């Protein structure tokens, strides 16, 4: 398995949002950013973060 697991801190910094924002997204399902839970530990697969970003590319505003 080559998929790197990232911490919420790493993902928040990469996306330019707060850790609290990621928490809200997880709880409400507002955005389709998949995550992994192992016990109480939350991680994000690098490939899921990349897919999330790629899915949010637009040519124009709606």
C-alpha positions as CSV (number, residue, x, y, z in Angstrom):
1,X,0.0,0.0,0.0
2,X,1.7,3.2,-1.2
3,X,-1.1,5.7,-0.2
4,X,0.3,8.1,2.4
5,X,-2.0,8.9,5.4
6,X,-2.0,12.6,6.2
7,X,-3.0,14.2,9.5
8,X,-5.8,16.8,9.7
9,X,-3.2,19.4,10.4
10,X,-1.3,18.5,7.2
11,X,-4.5,18.5,5.1
12,X,-5.8,21.8,6.6
13,X,-2.5,23.5,5.8
14,X,-2.4,22.1,2.3
15,X,-6.0,23.2,1.5
16,X,-5.7,26.5,3.3
17,X,-8.5,25.9,5.8
18,X,-8.6,25.4,9.5
19,X,-8.7,22.0,11.3
20,X,-12.1,23.1,12.7
21,X,-13.3,23.5,9.1
22,X,-12.2,19.9,8.3
23,X,-14.0,18.7,11.4
24,X,-17.3,20.5,10.3
25,X,-16.9,18.9,6.9
26,X,-16.6,15.5,8.4
27,X,-19.6,15.9,10.8
28,X,-21.9,17.5,8.2
29,X,-20.8,15.8,5.0
30,X,-20.8,19.2,3.4
31,X,-17.9,18.3,1.1
32,X,-17.0,14.9,-0.2
33,X,-13.6,14.7,1.4
34,X,-13.2,11.1,2.5
35,X,-11.3,10.3,5.7
36,X,-10.1,7.2,7.6
37,X,-10.8,6.6,11.3
38,X,-8.7,4.3,13.4
39,X,-10.0,4.4,16.9
40,X,-10.2,8.2,17.7
41,X,-7.5,9.0,15.2
42,X,-8.6,10.7,11.9
43,X,-6.4,10.5,8.8
44,X,-6.8,11.4,5.2
45,X,-5.4,9.3,2.3
46,X,-3.3,11.4,0.0
47,X,-5.2,10.1,-3.0
48,X,-8.6,11.1,-1.5
49,X,-7.3,14.6,-0.9
50,X,-6.0,14.8,-4.5
51,X,-9.4,13.4,-5.8
52,X,-11.2,16.1,-3.8
53,X,-9.1,18.8,-5.3
54,X,-9.5,17.5,-8.8
55,X,-13.3,17.3,-8.4
56,X,-13.5,21.0,-7.5
57,X,-12.0,22.3,-10.7
58,X,-14.3,24.6,-12.7
59,X,-14.1,26.4,-16.0
60,X,-16.5,29.2,-14.9
61,X,-18.7,30.1,-12.0
62,X,-22.3,29.0,-12.0
